[in-house]
Amino acid sequence: MLCYTYKKTWEELLRIRNIEKIDMSCFKHLYAGGEKMDLSMEEKINQLIQKCGSNTKLYNCMGATEMMAGATIIYDNCYVPGSVGIPMVRVGCKIVEPESEKELTYYEEGEICFSGATVMDGYYNNPEATDAVIKKHRDGERWFHTGDLGYINEDGVIFVTGRIKRIIMTKGNDGLATKLFPDRIEKAIYANPAVDLCCVVGIPHETRINYPKAFVVLKEGIPQSNDVKQSILSGCKELLPDYMIPEEIEFRSDLPRTSRGKVDYRALEAH
């Protein structure tokens, strides 16, 4: 059986009571997409499906409507946990400095771009929107600027780290403007074993421009308390610079979702 589903589906799978008793030996190829999945979730799912009799792993891949579907693929011999694999055959990929076509080198974080025969001609009757994401570079190729942040390692394996639209402008203690990457803060929060789901957004502020606020859903059975909140903050202080530490943590029983099942960070921004 080949199965492609969104991250939310796999999250719900883990919540099913006695799921470990289900025979999953029929699963041969499992793929997830639509939203970045943190490494701990990926590992939990892989442990479950293998415990239930399947010899495969859940592979996170990357695609877009503008690419007619998938842009990356993972094979057993190029599987790197936390990655979205390598470009598909005849799909070009490079990482560029955001809002430019300057190509970056291995492990440098920038915007992920794709080229190739599957890149769309354009949005129907919307040339302005097309020009905003499809750009012809000096190499003569038409490149699709995904709006996703990430990097490539020396083996050509791609890692997604966030979305450009989610970058938060803020000021540190030195008073200088700088960028916050919500995914980095979320990664630090997910390191706490009590956290099931989280989302970080920017809250407008007179002097800081924005400050980071975290919305957190705790795992089942863990009560919301100041002790848990302080534990999350302590972990952030160990892993993040001062200006990235959330000034607020708000516990929720669940987070809003878009129609496609992704966490709706814009709804939280408007909160």
Buried (B, 14 or more C-beta within 10 A) or exposed (E): EEBBBBBBEBBEBEEEEEBEEEEBEEBEEBBBBBBBBBEBBBBBBBEBBBEBEBEBBBBBBBBBEBBEEBBBBBEEEEEBEBBBBBBBEEBBBBBBEBEEBEBBEEEEBBBBBBBBEBBBEBBEEEEEEBEEBBBEBEEEBBBBBBBBBBBBEEEEBBBBBBBBEBBBEBBBEEEEEBEBBBBBBBBBBBBBEBBBBBBBBBBEEEEBBBBBBBBBBBEEEBEBEEEBBEBBBEBBEEBBEEBBBBEEBEBBEEBBEEEEBBBBBEBBBEE
